């Protein structure tokens, strides 16, 4: 049925489980991935989280993701925000047609990632995953960090997460920056991102998380790259191409 509504679509690989799905995406770097919500091993949501944290070059973009589910109650707000799409089992031609049109439109936008104007960007992909994971979990919404224990000079200090302007990681440490101090933690961005509220902290680069409330503005440098200015600090934060959609229309 998918071939009927999108004849030009080329299937490069098929996975037997969630773990293999992540490995195949890493290997083939596709533009589009279909993930079953209920896969053996890793769930589709967990596999999508792995894909979202995949190391990519600044000129690459993460694949579009379509979730496949037999459970109508899961195909609600998190999907309809437009961050990704879904198909209910059994897949009907009409729904596949809608999905194909949406994905083609998104892929077309990637050909002009620096185009001005346009509709406002959807919420970050990680935010959608957190919401969907909460819906799938009987325990309800996840609990996010309120405080971080960080190294400041020769001592340890507790820092309120709400006061953090941004996090920047290198190979060994993550820098925690507030308006008044700079501290270090040993936790990488890949781990930290799941412990922070994605509605507050947006990933704008594979090594950078920024507090949305601290964003003062977006400009472009001489090479056309988006640069984030932060209230309370003079450091400029580069937005990698994979995350420029967050600031469409700004």
Secondary structure, 3 states (H helix, E strand, C coil): CHHHHCCCCCCCCCCCCHHHHHHHHHHHCCCEEEEECCCCCCCHHHHHHHHHCCCCCCCCCCCEEEEEECCHHHCCHHHHCCCCEEEECCCCHHHHHHHHHHHHHHHHHHCCCCCCCCCCCCCCHHHHHHHHHHHHCCCCCCCCCCEEEEEECCEEEEEEHHHEEEEEECCCCEEEEECCCEEEECCCHHHHHHHCCCCCEEEEECCEEEEHHHEEEEEECCCCCEEEEECCCCCEEECCHHHHHHHCCC
